[in-house]
Amino acid sequence: MDGETGGLPRRRRQASLAPGLRTETERSAGPAPAPQGSPEQARATMSALQRGFIRGRNE
């Protein structure tokens, strides 16, 4: 029994993808891209989402 994985198989990235979809480098290796837009736009979007949830519950 392997102490690191508890005897379970280790996952390999992109192992189940079709060969044409596999990439040479792992995309998740780098930092996540910075979000686009201003904090005000994010707040407006989240407020609209919350209003939609509230409206849906009330109907």
N, CA, C and O of each residue as an XYZ file, in Angstrom:
236
protein
N       0.844     -1.181      0.000
C       0.000      0.000      0.000
C       0.881      1.232      0.000
O       1.802      1.333      0.810
N       0.614      2.171     -0.894
C       1.394      3.398     -1.029
C       0.959      4.386      0.046
O      -0.230      4.681      0.174
N       1.912      4.900      0.818
C       1.584      5.831      1.892
C       1.087      7.170      1.400
O       0.267      7.804      2.063
N       1.567      7.615      0.247
C       1.182      8.935     -0.260
C      -0.256      8.970     -0.751
O      -0.975      9.931     -0.477
N      -0.692      7.940     -1.474
C      -2.036      7.940     -2.045
C      -2.972      6.960     -1.342
O      -4.132      6.834     -1.735
N      -2.499      6.278     -0.330
C      -3.358      5.323      0.358
C      -3.695      4.117     -0.493
O      -4.715      3.470     -0.254
N      -2.871      3.792     -1.480
C      -3.116      2.649     -2.341
C      -4.017      2.945     -3.523
O      -4.277      2.063     -4.341
N      -4.497      4.182     -3.624
C      -5.369      4.558     -4.730
C      -4.541      4.957     -5.949
O      -3.411      5.422     -5.799
N      -5.084      4.781     -7.149
C      -4.343      5.199     -8.344
C      -4.239      6.714     -8.398
O      -5.131      7.425     -7.934
N      -3.155      7.199     -8.961
C      -2.956      8.637     -9.108
C      -3.566      9.102    -10.417
O      -3.490      8.413    -11.434
N      -4.176     10.287    -10.379
C      -4.757     10.860    -11.590
C      -3.657     11.491    -12.428
O      -2.689     12.042    -11.905
N      -3.829     11.399    -13.745
C      -2.923     12.064    -14.679
C      -3.737     13.074    -15.454
O      -4.797     12.746    -15.987
N      -3.251     14.300    -15.520
C      -3.959     15.345    -16.246
C      -4.114     14.970    -17.711
O      -3.190     14.452    -18.337
N      -5.296     15.239    -18.244
C      -5.634     15.069    -19.652
C      -5.516     13.632    -20.137
O      -5.413     13.405    -21.342
N      -5.529     12.658    -19.238
C      -5.377     11.265    -19.639
C      -6.576     10.773    -20.437
O      -6.422      9.906    -21.297
N      -7.775     11.309    -20.173
C      -8.965     10.811    -20.859
C      -9.352     11.660    -22.069
O     -10.369     11.388    -22.707
N      -8.568     12.670    -22.392
C      -8.877     13.519    -23.549
C      -8.450     12.866    -24.850
O      -7.526     12.055    -24.886
N      -9.141     13.237    -25.915
C      -8.732     12.782    -27.234
C      -7.351     13.353    -27.535
O      -7.040     14.459    -27.092
N      -6.520     12.633    -28.273
C      -5.154     13.109    -28.533
C      -5.097     14.511    -29.137
O      -4.165     15.258    -28.841
N      -6.051     14.883    -29.961
C      -6.036     16.205    -30.573
C      -6.321     17.333    -29.603
O      -5.997     18.487    -29.884
N      -6.925     17.015    -28.458
C      -7.265     18.035    -27.477
C      -6.201     18.207    -26.400
O      -6.230     19.185    -25.653
N      -5.282     17.289    -26.313
C      -4.235     17.378    -25.300
C      -3.274     18.509    -25.634
O      -2.975     18.767    -26.800
N      -2.807     19.166    -24.612
C      -1.858     20.260    -24.804
C      -0.482     19.824    -24.332
O      -0.346     18.905    -23.525
N       0.520     20.491    -24.844
C       1.886     20.173    -24.449
C       2.168     20.669    -23.034
O       2.857     19.999    -22.266
N       1.645     21.824    -22.694
C       1.855     22.371    -21.360
C       0.530     22.374    -20.615
O      -0.535     22.460    -21.227
N       0.597     22.283    -19.333
C      -0.612     22.298    -18.531
C      -1.071     23.738    -18.346
O      -0.298     24.601    -17.931
N      -2.318     23.981    -18.656
C      -2.851     25.335    -18.551
C      -2.982     25.780    -17.103
O      -2.872     26.972    -16.816
N      -3.212     24.861    -16.199
C      -3.423     25.230    -14.804
C      -2.113     25.492    -14.069
O      -2.133     25.815    -12.882
N      -0.987     25.361    -14.741
C       0.292     25.556    -14.081
C       0.542     27.019    -13.741
O       1.222     27.312    -12.757
N       0.011     27.935    -14.528
C       0.235     29.352    -14.284
C      -0.843     29.961    -13.414
O      -1.839     29.311    -13.099
N      -0.645     31.203    -13.027
C      -1.658     31.870    -12.211
C      -2.928     32.135    -13.017
O      -2.892     32.226    -14.244
N      -4.028     32.254    -12.319
C      -5.307     32.523    -12.976
C      -5.281     33.933    -13.554
O      -4.689     34.832    -12.956
N      -5.913     34.140    -14.705
C      -5.925     35.482    -15.280
C      -6.713     36.445    -14.402
O      -7.661     36.050    -13.723
N      -6.315     37.692    -14.424
C      -7.004     38.703    -13.634
C      -8.400     38.926    -14.193
O      -8.583     38.932    -15.411
N      -9.390     39.109    -13.321
C     -10.743     39.345    -13.821
C     -10.814     40.674    -14.554
O     -10.134     41.637    -14.199
N     -11.652     40.706    -15.585
C     -11.815     41.920    -16.371
C     -12.966     42.724    -15.804
O     -13.941     42.158    -15.310
N     -12.858     44.031    -15.871
C     -13.939     44.885    -15.413
C     -13.628     45.501    -14.058
O     -12.684     45.119    -13.367
N     -14.445     46.450    -13.718
C     -14.232     47.190    -12.476
C     -14.995     46.539    -11.325
O     -15.878     45.712    -11.553
N     -14.659     46.906    -10.103
C     -15.417     46.413     -8.959
C     -16.893     46.830     -9.022
O     -17.775     46.099     -8.571
N     -17.139     48.002     -9.582
C     -18.521     48.475     -9.709
C     -19.319     47.576    -10.654
O     -20.487     47.284    -10.398
N     -18.688     47.139    -11.743
C     -19.368     46.235    -12.676
C     -19.638     44.889    -12.019
O     -20.703     44.304    -12.215
N     -18.694     44.402    -11.250
C     -18.892     43.131    -10.554
C     -20.033     43.247     -9.547
O     -20.868     42.350     -9.437
N     -20.062     44.353     -8.817
C     -21.131     44.578     -7.838
C     -22.489     44.647     -8.535
O     -23.462     44.067     -8.052
N     -22.561     45.347     -9.660
C     -23.815     45.467    -10.397
C     -24.282     44.108    -10.910
O     -25.472     43.799    -10.862
N     -23.360     43.310    -11.391
C     -23.703     41.975    -11.888
C     -24.224     41.093    -10.761
O     -25.237     40.412    -10.920
N     -23.533     41.104     -9.626
C     -23.967     40.285     -8.494
C     -25.296     40.770     -7.933
O     -26.120     39.962     -7.505
N     -25.513     42.086     -7.932
C     -26.793     42.631     -7.463
C     -27.928     42.189     -8.376
O     -29.002     41.821     -7.900
N     -27.699     42.222     -9.674
C     -28.718     41.780    -10.621
C     -29.018     40.295    -10.443
O     -30.173     39.879    -10.530
N     -27.999     39.509    -10.197
C     -28.187     38.080     -9.972
C     -29.019     37.855     -8.719
O     -29.943     37.041     -8.720
N     -28.691     38.580     -7.645
C     -29.433     38.439     -6.401
C     -30.889     38.875     -6.573
O     -31.793     38.217     -6.058
N     -31.124     39.968     -7.284
C     -32.493     40.414     -7.541
C     -33.274     39.356     -8.317
O     -34.455     39.129     -8.050
N     -32.619     38.716     -9.267
C     -33.269     37.655    -10.032
C     -33.642     36.472     -9.159
O     -34.720     35.899     -9.316
N     -32.757     36.098     -8.236
C     -33.077     35.007     -7.312
C     -34.272     35.367     -6.441
O     -35.176     34.553     -6.253
N     -34.277     36.576     -5.915
C     -35.375     37.020     -5.054
C     -36.693     37.050     -5.834
O     -37.723     36.587     -5.344
N     -36.649     37.594     -7.043
C     -37.846     37.646     -7.875
C     -38.352     36.247     -8.194
O     -39.559     36.006     -8.181
N     -37.439     35.324     -8.480
C     -37.844     33.956     -8.782
C     -38.465     33.267     -7.593
O     -39.405     32.490     -7.759
N     -37.967     33.527     -6.391
C     -38.552     32.918     -5.191
C     -39.945     33.470     -4.915
O     -40.825     32.746     -4.449
N     -40.138     34.741     -5.202
C     -41.423     35.380     -4.911
C     -42.518     34.983     -5.899
O     -43.701     35.036     -5.566
N     -42.135     34.593     -7.094
C     -43.144     34.279     -8.122
C     -43.673     32.877     -7.989
O     -44.524     32.461     -8.775
